[in-house]
Amino acid sequence: MKNRLGRKILLIGIPLLSIGVIFYAGHKWGLQHAKYMTGGAPHPANCFSCHAYLDQDSKLAGFLDKQYISPFKLKVTPDGKDLLITAHERNQLMIYDIADRRVKASIPVGIWPHSIAVNNPGTRAYISNHWSQNVSVIDLASQNVISTIEVGSGPSDLVIDKEGDFLYVNNSFDGNLSIIDLEDEKEIRRIPTGNFPIGIDISPDGEKVYVTHRRSITVPFRETPVTEVAVIDTRYKRITDRKEIHSAHIMENISFTPSGDLAIFTLIRPKNLVPSTQIEKGWMITEGIGIIETGENGKVAQLLLDEPNRYFADPYDVVISPDGKKAFVSHAGVDYISVLDIDALRSIISESTEEQLSLYANHLGMSSRFVVDRIETGPNPKGLAVSPDGSSLYIAERYADQVSVLDVESLKIQDRLDLGGPDRTTLVREGGRLFFNAGRTFQNQYSCSTCHPDGSEDGLTYDLTGTGRDLENTITLRELSNTSPFKWNGKNVSVYMQCGMRFSKFVTRTESFSPDELNAVVAFMFQKLENPPNMQQLPDGMLTEAQERGRFIFERTITNDGREIPEKDRCITCHPPPYFTDRSLTNVGSSFETDKEEFFDTPKLNNIIETAPYLHDGRAKTLEEIWTVYAEEDTHGYINDLTKQELNDLIEYLKSIGPAHTYKESTTKYAQYE
């Protein structure tokens, strides 16, 4: 009996003891693993919270998330009865009946609907579909899409001319503007404007169209950014002027005063040449407006919307009341609206010399002279619209799935319009709120989105070490799964380390994210920051003949003169599909006098066409310069045997590399490379 009891104890006890030992060891390993992945910060061992979201195509993550609305841009119909709303995440145009307080229609449009234009009779709306390369035409009476107009890549803001004959559409990814004849609904002209055109407005007299840009034009290495406002003559439909806005970029939206004497646009002034240790002292990234006097010999000014010790990150939209007295600016990074006195702005400009205006561009105290109020909003306010009678300002609160209504006279929020989104905030949604919010940075100077608009990158190079060494070109955050390690030096083994303790300790934050917050931010980045379609590809994802020839150069093993290319020097060795990175450190001869490192993390090439400048420090202004200027000795792959046409073909192939999930293997063969 005792022997049987002993055997039973052993049969039960040994497995239980083994399970306990395994659980203890696993838990201890999990804690150490989490600590390693977060850069030394303590983190609870919760495998699910991390690994459920790390794969961009995770079915489980998709199941756990909700389909939010994410209102982005707004437009009130001319009769003031309906509010039109682009619903980013649902790919819809929503029509909200203001009197009945209800969404009366949700109309499917293209992918990532961006902006809205409405004709004067209020019969048709035009919706730019940022990821679909087209504009949806909607009959507002029947509430249906009646046609689709093909435009360039990345259509964003758009405007109709005074007579209602032509539609002007910014093509952000292409760097140009489409002009559409609305009678035939055909593109009649495409005008190169600048680097990532994004905002647009037409002067009240209908003679000029102004276009703002998000990214700086090409400037010499380690020079301050210069971003343009392009001026288009509507009569001749050509660019007649380019206003250079120095030391500024991310100029998202623009509006004319009703009298047409001023054009006001949002901007950010980055001090990317200043060591990032300056962040703790303030004035590293400042936010403001640009003002153009439209008359002959008019001045161009920049004024900060920030205050000493209080910054208003990520100014996005700007609209002006019909009486021309007030301007409203949304601050997507701090959840505020700034109310500006336009007469005060006129006085500052008219009374100041050019030298004084240059000083005012960096003066944190100037906002007290023209900002009359700050209105707190829901999370991530983006598009704004004023009612035709000027009584109400509508505010798209993207991460609240609602529109707030501000009384323009009292400057008080008088209503909040519920758009019917999910009532639960998922982990991914909370991560989006944190990503677009500047609350954790010193004095609220900037959010993650400030340097990574739309999850991409701002095209600037920063001194993150504060020593003038190891300068770093901003890297896109799109499609991060399966591309670790991170940073150009590869020292961050995970996004948890990149965005967690390492980043907050050495660079920017007043405090690090909590474990739950860090999980949320990483989940958002992996699930929502996707690459847009690459419009350099053919519709079926295949390649043109030139791109095919370039692909075989990319994959070749033998030079033109018959020499075998060492495996380590073949393009495809370091850049294998579908992510086009081998996730290792490599010396390609790009180290510069400012670097103490020689080996750099191999960057992925997906949608590389959008991410100029190139190399770790942004020295190469174009893809061609990588080899023609900075790798003359074949240190960055074998290139010098190529003809000019062959190099062009290689560049065409690189530009065509799209999102990882769209990669297709080609079967075309070219004898000279077999």
C-alpha positions as CSV (number, residue, x, y, z in Angstrom):
1,M,0.0,0.0,0.0
2,K,2.8,2.4,0.9
3,N,4.7,1.5,-2.2
4,R,1.5,2.3,-4.3
5,L,1.1,5.6,-2.5
6,G,4.7,6.5,-3.1
7,R,4.5,5.7,-6.7
8,K,1.3,7.8,-7.1
9,I,3.1,10.7,-5.3
10,L,6.0,10.3,-7.7
11,L,3.8,10.0,-10.8
12,I,2.0,13.2,-9.8
13,G,4.7,15.1,-8.0
14,I,7.5,14.8,-10.6
15,P,5.4,16.3,-13.5
16,L,4.1,19.1,-11.2
17,L,7.7,19.8,-10.1
18,S,8.9,19.7,-13.7
19,I,6.1,22.1,-14.8
20,G,7.0,24.4,-11.9
21,V,10.7,24.4,-12.8
22,I,9.9,25.0,-16.5
23,F,7.4,27.8,-15.6
24,Y,9.9,29.4,-13.3
25,A,12.7,29.1,-15.8
26,G,10.5,30.3,-18.6
27,H,9.2,33.2,-16.6
28,K,12.7,34.2,-15.6
29,W,13.9,33.9,-19.2
30,G,10.9,35.9,-20.4
31,L,11.7,38.7,-18.0
32,Q,15.3,38.8,-19.2
33,H,14.2,38.6,-22.9
34,A,11.8,41.5,-22.4
35,K,14.4,43.5,-20.6
36,Y,16.9,42.8,-23.4
37,M,14.3,43.7,-26.1
38,T,13.4,47.0,-24.4
39,G,17.0,48.1,-23.9
40,G,17.3,47.4,-20.2
41,A,14.0,48.7,-19.0
42,P,12.0,46.3,-16.7
43,H,9.1,44.9,-18.6
44,P,6.4,42.3,-17.5
45,A,6.8,39.0,-19.3
46,N,3.7,39.0,-21.4
47,C,4.4,37.2,-24.7
48,F,0.9,37.9,-26.1
49,S,1.1,41.7,-25.8
50,C,4.2,41.8,-27.9
51,H,4.0,38.9,-30.4
52,A,0.3,39.1,-31.3
53,Y,1.1,42.4,-33.1
54,L,4.6,42.0,-34.5
55,D,3.6,40.5,-37.8
56,Q,2.1,43.2,-40.1
57,D,-0.3,40.6,-41.5
58,S,-1.2,39.1,-38.1
59,K,-4.8,37.6,-38.3
60,L,-5.1,37.7,-34.6
61,A,-4.2,41.4,-34.5
62,G,-6.7,42.1,-37.2
63,F,-9.4,40.2,-35.2
64,L,-8.6,42.2,-32.0
65,D,-8.7,45.6,-33.7
66,K,-11.8,47.6,-34.6
67,Q,-12.7,49.5,-37.8
68,Y,-12.6,53.2,-36.7
69,I,-13.7,56.2,-38.8
70,S,-10.8,58.5,-38.3
71,P,-12.3,61.7,-39.7
72,F,-9.6,63.6,-41.5
73,K,-10.7,66.5,-43.7
74,L,-14.0,68.5,-43.6
75,K,-16.1,70.6,-46.0
76,V,-19.5,72.3,-45.4
77,T,-21.8,72.4,-48.3
78,P,-22.6,75.9,-49.7
79,D,-26.1,75.8,-48.2
80,G,-24.7,75.1,-44.8
81,K,-26.9,72.0,-44.3
82,D,-24.4,69.1,-44.6
83,L,-20.9,68.5,-43.4
84,L,-18.8,66.3,-45.6
85,I,-16.1,64.2,-43.9
86,T,-13.4,62.0,-45.3
87,A,-13.3,58.8,-43.2
88,H,-9.7,57.6,-43.5
89,E,-9.9,54.1,-42.1
90,R,-13.3,53.2,-43.7
91,N,-12.4,54.6,-47.2
92,Q,-15.6,56.5,-47.2
93,L,-17.1,60.0,-47.6
94,M,-19.5,60.6,-44.8
95,I,-22.4,63.1,-45.2
96,Y,-23.6,64.5,-41.9
97,D,-26.9,66.2,-41.7
98,I,-26.3,69.1,-39.4
99,A,-29.9,69.9,-38.5
100,D,-30.9,66.2,-37.9
101,R,-27.6,65.4,-36.1
102,R,-27.0,62.2,-38.0
103,V,-24.8,60.6,-40.6
104,K,-27.2,60.3,-43.5
105,A,-24.8,58.6,-46.0
106,S,-21.5,56.8,-46.0
107,I,-20.2,56.5,-49.5
108,P,-17.4,54.1,-50.4
109,V,-14.6,55.9,-52.3
110,G,-10.9,55.1,-52.9
111,I,-8.1,54.1,-50.5
112,W,-7.3,56.6,-47.9
113,P,-9.6,59.5,-48.9
114,H,-7.8,62.7,-48.2
115,S,-9.5,66.0,-49.1
116,I,-12.8,67.4,-50.4
117,A,-13.8,70.1,-52.9
118,V,-17.4,71.1,-53.6
119,N,-18.7,73.0,-56.6
120,N,-20.5,76.3,-56.1
121,P,-24.0,75.0,-56.7
122,G,-23.3,72.3,-54.1
123,T,-24.3,69.5,-56.4
124,R,-21.0,67.6,-56.7
125,A,-18.2,66.8,-54.4
126,Y,-14.7,65.7,-55.5
127,I,-12.7,63.4,-53.1
128,S,-8.9,62.9,-53.6
129,N,-8.0,59.2,-52.8
130,H,-4.4,59.4,-51.5
131,W,-3.6,55.8,-52.2
132,S,-5.7,55.2,-55.3
133,Q,-4.3,57.6,-57.8
134,N,-7.7,59.1,-58.5
135,V,-10.5,61.5,-57.6
136,S,-14.0,60.2,-56.8
137,V,-16.9,62.4,-58.2
138,I,-20.0,62.3,-56.0
139,D,-23.4,63.4,-56.9
140,L,-24.6,64.9,-53.6
141,A,-28.3,64.6,-54.5
142,S,-28.2,60.8,-55.1
143,Q,-25.3,60.3,-52.7
144,N,-23.4,58.1,-55.2
145,V,-20.0,58.0,-56.9
146,I,-20.9,58.8,-60.5
147,S,-17.3,58.8,-62.0
148,T,-13.7,58.5,-61.2
149,I,-10.9,60.8,-62.5
150,E,-7.4,59.4,-62.9
151,V,-4.7,61.7,-61.6
152,G,-1.1,61.4,-60.4
153,S,0.3,59.4,-57.5
154,G,-0.7,60.4,-54.0
155,P,-3.5,62.9,-54.7
156,S,-4.1,65.1,-51.6
157,D,-5.6,68.6,-51.3
158,L,-7.6,69.9,-54.2
159,V,-9.5,73.1,-55.2
160,I,-12.0,74.2,-57.9
161,D,-11.4,77.4,-59.8
162,K,-13.7,80.4,-59.5
163,E,-15.7,79.7,-62.6
164,G,-16.1,76.0,-61.7
165,D,-14.5,74.9,-64.9
166,F,-11.2,73.3,-63.6
167,L,-10.1,71.2,-60.7
168,Y,-6.5,71.5,-59.4
169,V,-5.2,68.4,-57.6
170,N,-1.9,68.0,-55.7
171,N,-0.1,64.7,-56.5
172,S,2.1,64.4,-53.4
173,F,4.1,61.3,-54.3
174,D,4.8,62.6,-57.9
175,G,5.7,66.1,-56.9
176,N,3.3,67.7,-59.4
177,L,-0.3,69.0,-59.8
178,S,-3.0,67.7,-62.1
179,I,-5.4,70.2,-63.8
180,I,-8.8,68.6,-64.6
181,D,-11.3,69.9,-67.1
182,L,-14.5,69.3,-65.2
183,E,-16.8,69.3,-68.2
184,D,-15.0,66.3,-69.7
185,E,-13.5,65.1,-66.4
186,K,-10.1,64.7,-68.1
187,E,-6.7,65.8,-67.1
188,I,-5.5,68.5,-69.4
189,R,-2.1,69.3,-67.9
190,R,0.3,68.2,-65.2
191,I,2.7,70.8,-63.7
192,P,5.8,70.0,-61.6
193,T,5.4,71.9,-58.4
194,G,8.0,70.7,-55.8
195,N,8.8,68.1,-53.2
196,F,5.6,66.5,-51.9
197,P,2.9,69.1,-52.7
198,I,0.2,68.9,-50.0
199,G,-1.8,72.1,-49.4
200,I,-3.6,74.2,-51.9
201,D,-6.0,77.2,-52.1
202,I,-7.1,79.6,-54.8
203,S,-7.1,83.4,-54.4
204,P,-10.6,85.1,-54.0
205,D,-10.2,86.8,-57.4
206,G,-9.5,83.3,-58.9
207,E,-6.3,84.4,-60.6
208,K,-3.7,82.5,-58.5
209,V,-3.4,79.0,-57.0
210,Y,-0.9,78.6,-54.2
211,V,0.6,75.2,-53.4
212,T,2.5,74.3,-50.2
213,H,4.9,71.4,-49.8
214,R,5.7,69.0,-47.0
215,R,9.4,68.4,-47.8
216,S,12.3,70.6,-48.4
217,I,13.8,71.1,-51.9
218,T,17.3,69.6,-52.3
219,V,19.8,71.6,-50.4
220,P,23.6,71.1,-49.9
221,F,24.6,68.7,-47.1
222,R,24.1,70.1,-43.6
223,E,22.2,73.1,-44.8
224,T,18.9,74.3,-43.3
225,P,15.8,73.1,-45.2
226,V,14.1,75.4,-47.8
227,T,10.5,74.6,-48.7
228,E,8.5,76.2,-51.5
229,V,5.1,77.7,-52.0
230,A,4.4,77.4,-55.8
231,V,2.3,80.1,-57.4
232,I,0.2,79.0,-60.5
233,D,-1.4,81.5,-62.8
234,T,-4.9,80.1,-63.5
235,R,-5.2,82.0,-66.9
236,Y,-2.1,80.4,-68.4
237,K,-2.0,77.4,-66.1
238,R,1.7,77.6,-65.4
239,I,3.9,78.4,-62.4
240,T,4.8,82.1,-62.3
241,D,6.6,82.2,-59.0
242,R,8.2,80.1,-56.2
243,K,8.3,81.5,-52.7
244,E,11.2,80.0,-50.8
245,I,10.4,79.5,-47.1
246,H,13.8,79.1,-45.3
247,S,14.5,76.9,-42.3
248,A,10.9,75.5,-42.5
249,H,9.1,72.4,-43.8
250,I,6.0,70.3,-43.2
251,M,3.8,73.1,-44.7
252,E,0.6,71.2,-44.6
253,N,-2.3,73.5,-45.5
254,I,-2.9,77.1,-46.7
255,S,-5.8,79.6,-46.8
256,F,-6.4,83.0,-48.3
257,T,-8.0,85.8,-46.4
258,P,-11.4,86.8,-48.0
259,S,-9.8,90.1,-49.3
260,G,-7.0,88.1,-50.8
261,D,-4.2,90.2,-49.3
262,L,-2.7,87.4,-47.3
263,A,-2.1,83.7,-47.7
264,I,-1.5,81.9,-44.4
265,F,-0.1,78.4,-44.1
266,T,1.1,76.1,-41.3
267,L,4.8,75.2,-40.9
268,I,7.4,73.6,-38.7
269,R,10.8,75.1,-38.1
270,P,13.2,72.2,-37.3
271,K,16.7,73.0,-35.9
272,N,18.1,69.8,-37.3
273,L,21.6,71.3,-37.5
274,V,21.6,71.9,-33.7
275,P,22.7,69.0,-31.4
276,S,19.6,67.2,-30.1
277,T,20.7,67.9,-26.5
278,Q,19.2,71.3,-27.2
279,I,15.8,69.7,-26.8
280,E,16.0,69.9,-23.0
281,K,16.5,73.7,-23.3
282,G,13.6,74.1,-25.7
283,W,13.6,75.8,-29.2
284,M,14.7,72.6,-31.0
285,I,11.6,72.2,-33.1
286,T,9.2,75.1,-33.2
287,E,5.8,75.4,-34.8
288,G,4.2,78.4,-36.6
289,I,2.6,79.9,-39.6
290,G,3.9,81.4,-42.8
291,I,2.3,84.6,-44.2
292,I,2.6,85.8,-47.8
293,E,1.5,89.3,-48.7
294,T,0.1,88.7,-52.2
295,G,0.5,92.2,-53.6
296,E,3.4,93.5,-55.6
297,N,6.7,93.4,-53.5
298,G,4.7,91.7,-50.7
299,K,6.6,90.4,-47.7
300,V,7.0,86.8,-46.7
301,A,7.0,86.2,-42.9
302,Q,7.2,83.4,-40.4
303,L,5.7,83.7,-36.9
304,L,5.8,81.1,-34.2
305,L,2.6,79.9,-32.6
306,D,4.5,78.6,-29.6
307,E,5.1,80.3,-26.3
308,P,8.2,80.2,-23.9
309,N,8.1,76.8,-22.2
310,R,4.9,75.8,-24.1
311,Y,4.9,74.4,-27.6
312,F,2.0,73.6,-29.9
313,A,3.2,70.7,-31.9
314,D,2.2,69.6,-35.4
315,P,0.1,72.5,-36.8
316,Y,-2.0,71.0,-39.5
317,D,-5.0,72.9,-41.0
318,V,-5.7,76.6,-41.2
319,V,-9.0,78.2,-42.1
320,I,-10.2,81.8,-42.0
321,S,-13.6,83.2,-40.9
322,P,-15.8,84.7,-43.7
323,D,-15.4,88.2,-42.2
324,G,-11.6,87.9,-42.4
325,K,-11.1,88.6,-38.7
326,K,-10.0,85.3,-37.3
327,A,-7.8,82.4,-38.4
328,F,-8.0,79.0,-36.8
329,V,-5.1,76.5,-36.7
330,S,-5.4,72.9,-35.6
331,H,-2.5,71.5,-33.6
332,A,-2.6,67.7,-34.1
333,G,0.2,67.0,-31.6
334,V,-1.2,68.7,-28.6
335,D,-5.0,68.7,-29.1
336,Y,-5.6,72.4,-29.4
337,I,-6.9,75.0,-31.8
338,S,-5.1,78.4,-31.9
339,V,-7.3,81.4,-32.7
340,L,-5.4,84.2,-34.5
341,D,-6.3,87.9,-34.9
342,I,-5.7,88.6,-38.6
343,D,-5.6,92.4,-38.2
344,A,-2.8,91.9,-35.6
345,L,-0.9,89.8,-38.2
346,R,-1.3,92.6,-40.7
347,S,0.0,95.2,-38.3
348,I,3.1,93.1,-37.4
349,I,4.0,92.6,-41.0
350,S,3.4,96.2,-42.1
351,E,5.3,97.7,-39.2
352,S,8.3,95.4,-39.5
353,T,11.4,95.5,-41.6
354,E,12.6,92.4,-43.4
355,E,15.4,92.1,-40.8
356,Q,12.9,92.3,-37.9
357,L,10.7,89.7,-39.5
358,S,13.7,87.4,-39.8
359,L,14.2,87.7,-36.0
360,Y,10.5,87.2,-35.3
361,A,10.7,83.8,-37.1
362,N,12.5,82.5,-34.0
363,H,10.8,84.7,-31.3
364,L,8.8,82.6,-28.8
365,G,7.1,85.7,-27.4
366,M,5.5,86.9,-30.7
367,S,2.5,84.7,-30.4
368,S,1.2,86.9,-27.5
369,R,0.6,89.7,-30.0
370,F,-1.7,87.8,-32.3
371,V,-3.0,84.6,-30.6
372,V,-6.2,85.5,-28.9
373,D,-7.2,82.1,-27.5
374,R,-6.3,78.4,-27.3
375,I,-9.2,75.9,-27.5
376,E,-8.7,72.4,-26.1
377,T,-10.0,69.6,-28.4
378,G,-10.3,65.8,-28.5
379,P,-7.3,63.7,-29.6
380,N,-5.5,64.5,-32.9
381,P,-7.5,67.4,-34.4
382,K,-6.9,67.6,-38.2
383,G,-9.2,69.2,-40.7
384,L,-11.2,72.3,-40.1
385,A,-14.2,73.9,-41.8
386,V,-16.1,77.1,-41.1
387,S,-19.9,77.3,-41.8
388,P,-20.9,79.6,-44.7
389,D,-22.4,82.1,-42.2
390,G,-19.2,82.1,-40.1
391,S,-21.0,81.1,-36.9
392,S,-19.4,77.7,-36.4
393,L,-16.0,76.0,-36.7
394,Y,-16.0,72.3,-37.3
395,I,-13.0,70.3,-36.0
396,A,-12.2,66.7,-37.2
397,E,-10.9,64.9,-34.1
398,R,-9.4,62.0,-35.8
399,Y,-8.7,59.8,-32.7
400,A,-12.0,60.5,-31.1
401,D,-14.1,59.6,-34.1
402,Q,-16.1,62.8,-33.7
403,V,-16.4,66.3,-34.9
404,S,-16.4,69.2,-32.4
405,V,-18.3,72.4,-33.1
406,L,-16.9,75.7,-31.9
407,D,-19.0,78.8,-31.6
408,V,-16.9,81.4,-33.5
409,E,-18.2,84.3,-31.4
410,S,-17.8,82.9,-27.9
411,L,-14.9,80.6,-28.8
412,K,-16.5,77.8,-26.8
413,I,-17.1,74.2,-27.8
414,Q,-20.9,74.1,-28.2
415,D,-21.4,70.6,-29.5
416,R,-19.7,67.3,-30.3
417,L,-21.0,65.3,-33.3
418,D,-20.7,61.5,-32.8
419,L,-19.9,59.8,-36.1
420,G,-20.8,56.3,-34.8
421,G,-17.3,54.7,-34.4
422,P,-16.5,51.8,-32.1
423,D,-17.0,52.5,-28.4
424,R,-13.9,50.5,-27.3
425,T,-10.4,51.8,-27.6
426,T,-8.2,48.9,-28.8
427,L,-4.4,48.5,-28.1
428,V,-3.6,49.6,-31.6
429,R,-5.9,52.6,-31.4
430,E,-4.3,53.7,-28.1
431,G,-0.9,53.4,-29.8
432,G,-2.0,55.7,-32.6
433,R,-3.0,58.3,-30.0
434,L,0.4,58.1,-28.4
435,F,2.2,58.2,-31.7
436,F,0.5,61.4,-32.8
437,N,0.7,63.1,-29.4
438,A,3.6,65.3,-28.2
439,G,2.7,65.1,-24.5
440,R,5.8,63.0,-23.5
441,T,8.4,65.3,-25.1
442,F,10.1,68.2,-23.5
443,Q,7.6,71.2,-23.4
444,N,5.5,69.3,-26.0
445,Q,7.9,70.2,-28.8
446,Y,7.0,67.3,-31.1
447,S,5.4,63.9,-31.5
448,C,6.6,60.8,-33.3
449,S,4.7,62.0,-36.3
450,T,6.6,65.3,-36.4
451,C,9.7,63.6,-37.9
452,H,7.7,60.7,-39.3
453,P,4.7,62.3,-41.1
454,D,2.2,59.5,-42.1
455,G,4.7,57.1,-40.6
456,S,7.3,57.9,-43.3
457,E,10.2,60.4,-42.7
458,D,10.9,64.1,-43.0
459,G,13.9,63.9,-45.3
460,L,16.2,65.6,-42.8
461,T,19.5,64.6,-41.0
462,Y,19.9,65.1,-37.3
463,D,22.7,65.2,-34.8
464,L,21.1,62.8,-32.2
465,T,24.3,62.3,-30.3
466,G,24.9,66.0,-29.6
467,T,28.6,65.7,-30.5
468,G,28.5,66.6,-34.2
469,R,29.4,62.9,-35.0
470,D,27.3,60.0,-36.4
471,L,24.7,62.2,-38.1
472,E,21.5,60.3,-38.9
473,N,19.1,60.6,-41.8
474,T,15.5,60.0,-40.6
475,I,14.4,56.5,-41.5
476,T,10.8,55.5,-42.5
477,L,8.8,53.6,-39.9
478,R,6.6,51.9,-42.5
479,E,6.7,48.1,-42.8
480,L,9.0,47.5,-39.9
481,S,8.1,43.9,-39.3
482,N,11.0,41.4,-40.1
483,T,13.5,44.3,-40.6
484,S,15.3,44.5,-37.2
485,P,17.8,45.7,-36.0
486,F,17.0,49.4,-36.0
487,K,18.9,52.7,-36.1
488,W,21.6,53.2,-38.8
489,N,24.2,51.6,-36.4
490,G,22.0,48.6,-35.7
491,K,22.3,49.0,-31.9
492,N,18.6,48.7,-31.2
493,V,17.5,45.1,-31.5
494,S,13.8,45.8,-31.5
495,V,11.2,48.6,-31.9
496,Y,10.7,48.3,-28.2
497,M,14.2,49.4,-27.6
498,Q,14.1,52.0,-30.3
499,C,10.9,53.7,-29.0
500,G,11.3,52.8,-25.3
501,M,14.0,53.4,-22.8
502,R,16.8,54.0,-25.3
503,F,15.0,56.9,-27.1
504,S,13.6,58.5,-23.9
505,K,16.9,58.2,-22.0
506,F,19.2,59.7,-24.6
507,V,17.1,61.9,-26.8
508,T,13.7,63.3,-26.2
509,R,11.2,62.4,-23.5
510,T,10.6,63.7,-20.0
511,E,9.6,60.1,-19.1
512,S,9.5,56.8,-20.8
513,F,6.4,55.0,-21.9
514,S,4.9,52.6,-19.4
515,P,5.0,48.9,-20.5
516,D,1.3,49.1,-21.6
517,E,1.9,52.3,-23.5
518,L,5.0,50.9,-25.2
519,N,3.1,47.8,-26.2
520,A,0.4,50.0,-27.7
521,V,2.8,52.2,-29.7
522,V,4.7,49.2,-31.1
523,A,1.4,47.5,-32.0
524,F,0.2,50.6,-33.8
525,M,3.5,50.9,-35.8
526,F,3.5,47.3,-36.9
527,Q,-0.2,47.2,-37.8
528,K,-1.0,50.6,-39.2
529,L,2.2,52.0,-40.7
530,E,2.1,50.5,-44.2
531,N,3.7,51.5,-47.4
532,P,1.3,53.0,-49.9
533,P,1.1,51.4,-53.4
534,N,4.1,52.1,-55.6
535,M,2.8,53.8,-58.7
536,Q,6.0,53.2,-60.5
537,Q,4.8,49.6,-61.0
538,L,2.4,48.4,-63.7
539,P,-1.2,47.8,-62.5
540,D,-0.6,44.1,-62.1
541,G,2.5,44.6,-60.0
542,M,4.9,43.5,-62.9
543,L,7.7,45.6,-64.3
544,T,8.4,47.6,-67.5
545,E,11.1,46.5,-69.8
546,A,13.6,49.0,-68.3
547,Q,12.7,47.9,-64.8
548,E,13.2,44.3,-65.8
549,R,16.6,45.0,-67.2
550,G,17.4,46.9,-64.0
551,R,16.3,43.9,-61.9
552,F,18.7,41.6,-63.7
553,I,21.5,44.0,-63.1
554,F,20.4,44.1,-59.4
555,E,20.6,40.2,-59.3
556,R,23.5,39.7,-61.7
557,T,26.6,37.6,-60.7
558,I,28.9,38.6,-63.6
559,T,30.2,42.0,-64.8
560,N,29.9,43.2,-68.3
561,D,33.5,42.2,-69.0
562,G,32.9,38.6,-67.7
563,R,34.4,38.8,-64.2
564,E,32.5,37.0,-61.4
565,I,31.1,39.4,-58.8
566,P,32.0,38.3,-55.3
567,E,28.8,37.3,-53.5
568,K,29.2,40.0,-50.8
569,D,29.3,42.6,-53.6
570,R,26.1,41.6,-55.3
571,C,23.1,44.0,-54.8
572,I,20.7,41.1,-54.0
573,T,23.0,39.7,-51.3
574,C,22.5,42.6,-49.0
575,H,19.0,43.4,-50.3
576,P,17.1,40.2,-50.8
577,P,13.3,40.4,-51.3
578,P,10.6,40.8,-50.1
579,Y,12.0,43.4,-47.5
580,F,15.2,44.0,-49.5
581,T,17.5,43.9,-46.4
582,D,19.7,41.2,-45.0
583,R,19.3,42.8,-41.5
584,S,23.0,43.0,-41.0
585,L,25.7,45.6,-40.6
586,T,27.8,46.2,-43.8
587,N,30.7,48.5,-44.8
588,V,29.9,50.0,-48.2
589,G,32.4,52.8,-48.0
590,S,29.9,55.4,-47.0
591,S,31.6,56.4,-43.8
592,F,32.3,60.1,-43.7
593,E,34.5,62.4,-41.6
594,T,31.7,63.0,-39.2
595,D,31.4,59.2,-38.5
596,K,33.1,57.0,-36.0
597,E,31.3,54.0,-37.4
598,E,32.2,52.2,-40.7
599,F,29.5,49.5,-40.6
600,F,25.8,50.5,-41.1
601,D,22.5,48.6,-41.0
602,T,21.3,47.6,-44.4
603,P,18.2,49.7,-45.2
604,K,15.2,48.1,-46.8
605,L,14.4,49.3,-50.3
606,N,10.6,49.1,-50.3
607,N,9.2,52.4,-51.7
608,I,12.7,53.9,-51.7
609,I,11.5,56.4,-54.3
610,E,9.8,58.3,-51.6
611,T,12.6,58.6,-49.1
612,A,15.3,60.9,-50.5
613,P,18.0,61.9,-49.5
614,Y,19.9,58.6,-49.2
615,L,22.8,57.0,-47.2
616,H,22.9,57.1,-43.4
617,D,23.6,60.8,-43.2
618,G,21.6,61.9,-46.1
619,R,24.5,63.0,-48.2
620,A,23.2,61.5,-51.5
621,K,20.5,63.7,-52.8
622,T,19.4,61.1,-55.4
623,L,19.8,57.4,-55.9
624,E,22.3,58.1,-58.7
625,E,24.6,59.9,-56.4
626,I,25.0,56.8,-54.2
627,W,27.2,55.4,-56.9
628,T,28.3,58.3,-59.1
629,V,29.5,60.5,-56.2
630,Y,29.9,58.4,-53.1
631,A,31.0,54.9,-54.4
632,E,33.4,55.6,-57.2
633,E,35.6,52.6,-56.2
634,D,32.9,50.0,-56.4
635,T,32.6,49.8,-52.6
636,H,28.8,49.8,-52.8
637,G,28.4,46.9,-55.2
638,Y,29.9,46.6,-58.7
639,I,28.6,49.5,-60.8
640,N,31.5,51.1,-62.7
641,D,31.3,48.6,-65.6
642,L,27.7,49.7,-66.3
643,T,26.8,52.1,-69.2
644,K,24.8,55.2,-68.4
645,Q,21.7,53.4,-69.8
646,E,22.3,50.4,-67.6
647,L,22.6,52.5,-64.5
648,N,19.4,54.3,-65.5
649,D,17.7,50.8,-65.7
650,L,19.0,49.9,-62.3
651,I,17.6,53.1,-60.9
652,E,14.3,52.5,-62.6
653,Y,14.1,49.1,-60.9
654,L,14.9,50.4,-57.5
655,K,12.2,53.1,-57.8
656,S,9.7,50.3,-58.7
657,I,10.2,48.3,-55.5
658,G,6.9,48.5,-53.7
659,P,5.5,47.3,-50.4
660,A,6.8,43.9,-49.3
661,H,3.5,42.2,-49.6
662,T,3.2,43.2,-53.3
663,Y,6.5,41.8,-54.4
664,K,6.3,39.5,-57.4
665,E,9.0,37.3,-58.8
666,S,9.6,38.0,-62.5
667,T,10.2,35.4,-65.2
668,T,11.7,37.6,-67.9
669,K,15.3,36.8,-68.9
670,Y,18.0,38.9,-70.5
671,A,20.8,36.9,-72.1
672,Q,23.6,39.3,-71.2
673,Y,23.0,38.8,-67.5
674,E,22.4,35.0,-67.5
